[in-house]
Amino acid sequence: MSIRDRAREALYNAMNTDDGSPASARRATQAASVLAQAASTHGHTATAATVAALGAAAVAAEGALSNYVYPPGDYADFREGKKR
């Protein structure tokens, strides 16, 4: 396996979860959470709020711009009966 193949595989693994679903929104949320927590701990509340808002914007943009379709399955909902 060449270095190029290994780099491609590492990049793909960083961008996707084990089941193949995209992980960029989750990673953006985690990074924003860590940065916002660090900023608020050191007394930079405006910076913490800005970073948290940017993390939320990244999640919203990923959801709006991606064409990922979630696999069929039994997901949690608020309905009492099974109407499908």
Buried (B, 14 or more C-beta within 10 A) or exposed (E): EEEEEEEEEEEEEEEEEEEEEBBBBEBBBEBBEEBBEEBBEEEBEEBBEBBBEBBEEBBEEBEEEEEEEEEEEEEEEEEEEEEE
